[in-house]
Amino acid sequence: MKTQRPIASEDEHRVLEFRPRALAHPPGPRGHLGWQAQQQKDTQQEPNDLSRYERDRDESDDFRHRMLANIAAFAFTVALTAIGIWLAMSIADLRRTQDCVLMGRRDCVRISAPLS
């Protein structure tokens, strides 16, 4: 069976410009002067861009803090991976035991004898 695709013309597609939503009403009681002052301040500022996140090359870099944050993130990732592996192994072992019991076998659980 042939698949039919709708015929699309170039007039059907258009790119919408993203415009942030403005608040419908100010937070807090109506007519709050703080909100109006904030609105005036926002209209006077330049449009948001990434320049406010840039640093001068002359500024010193806090290398020690950055390395500690990287080490903490790496340790968290390793711990999360280890927990995930342990959980997967536990689920697989429980599934193996459950399958053994459902087959009617009686020697499904390993019994470890203490060494004397």
C-alpha positions as CSV (number, residue, x, y, z in Angstrom):
1,M,0.0,0.0,0.0
2,K,1.3,3.4,-0.9
3,T,1.7,6.0,1.7
4,Q,0.3,9.4,0.9
5,R,2.0,12.5,2.2
6,P,0.2,15.9,2.3
7,I,1.5,18.4,-0.1
8,A,3.1,21.2,1.8
9,S,3.7,24.6,0.4
10,E,6.2,27.2,1.5
11,D,3.4,29.5,2.7
12,E,2.3,27.1,5.4
13,H,5.6,27.2,7.3
14,R,6.7,30.2,9.3
15,V,9.2,30.9,12.1
16,L,7.8,32.5,15.2
17,E,9.9,35.0,17.1
18,F,10.3,34.3,20.8
19,R,9.1,37.0,23.1
20,P,9.1,36.6,26.9
21,R,5.8,36.9,28.5
22,A,5.0,39.9,30.7
23,L,3.2,39.4,33.9
24,A,-0.5,39.9,33.6
25,H,-0.7,41.6,36.9
26,P,2.0,42.6,39.4
27,P,2.9,40.3,42.3
28,G,1.5,41.5,45.6
29,P,-1.2,44.1,46.1
30,R,-2.4,46.1,43.0
31,G,-0.6,49.4,42.4
32,H,2.5,48.3,44.3
33,L,5.2,50.9,43.6
34,G,8.0,48.4,43.8
35,W,6.7,46.5,40.8
36,Q,6.3,49.6,38.7
37,A,9.8,50.7,39.6
38,Q,11.1,47.3,38.5
39,Q,9.2,47.6,35.2
40,Q,10.8,51.0,34.5
41,K,14.2,49.7,35.4
42,D,13.8,46.7,33.1
43,T,12.8,48.9,30.1
44,Q,15.9,51.0,30.6
45,Q,18.3,48.1,30.6
46,E,19.9,46.8,27.5
47,P,18.6,43.5,26.1
48,N,19.8,40.4,27.8
49,D,22.8,38.8,26.2
50,L,25.7,36.6,27.3
51,S,28.1,39.6,27.9
52,R,27.2,39.7,31.6
53,Y,28.6,36.2,32.1
54,E,31.9,37.0,30.4
55,R,35.0,37.6,32.5
56,D,38.0,39.7,31.8
57,R,41.2,37.8,31.1
58,D,42.9,39.8,33.9
59,E,40.6,38.3,36.6
60,S,42.2,35.4,38.5
61,D,40.6,32.0,38.2
62,D,39.7,30.2,41.4
63,F,41.3,27.0,40.3
64,R,41.2,25.3,43.6
65,H,37.4,25.8,44.0
66,R,36.8,24.6,40.5
67,M,38.9,21.5,41.0
68,L,37.1,20.6,44.3
69,A,33.8,21.0,42.5
70,N,34.9,18.8,39.7
71,I,36.2,16.1,42.2
72,A,32.9,16.3,44.1
73,A,30.9,15.9,40.8
74,F,33.1,12.9,39.8
75,A,32.7,11.2,43.2
76,F,28.9,11.7,43.0
77,T,28.9,10.2,39.5
78,V,31.0,7.2,40.5
79,A,28.7,6.6,43.6
80,L,25.6,6.9,41.4
81,T,27.1,4.4,38.9
82,A,28.1,1.9,41.6
83,I,24.6,2.1,43.2
84,G,23.1,1.5,39.7
85,I,25.3,-1.5,39.1
86,W,24.5,-3.0,42.5
87,L,20.8,-2.4,42.0
88,A,20.9,-4.1,38.6
89,M,22.8,-7.1,40.0
90,S,20.3,-7.4,42.9
91,I,17.3,-7.3,40.6
92,A,18.9,-10.0,38.4
93,D,19.6,-12.2,41.3
94,L,16.1,-11.9,42.7
95,R,14.7,-12.6,39.2
96,R,16.9,-15.8,39.0
97,T,15.7,-16.9,42.4
98,Q,12.1,-16.2,41.5
99,D,12.3,-18.1,38.2
100,C,13.8,-21.1,40.1
101,V,11.0,-21.1,42.7
102,L,8.3,-20.7,40.0
103,M,9.7,-23.8,38.2
104,G,9.1,-25.8,41.4
105,R,12.7,-26.4,42.4
106,R,13.6,-26.6,46.0
107,D,17.3,-25.8,46.0
108,C,17.0,-22.2,44.7
109,V,18.7,-20.2,47.6
110,R,22.4,-20.5,48.1
111,I,23.3,-21.5,51.6
112,S,26.8,-20.6,52.6
113,A,28.4,-22.8,55.2
114,P,30.7,-21.1,57.7
115,L,34.3,-22.1,57.5
116,S,35.6,-23.7,60.7
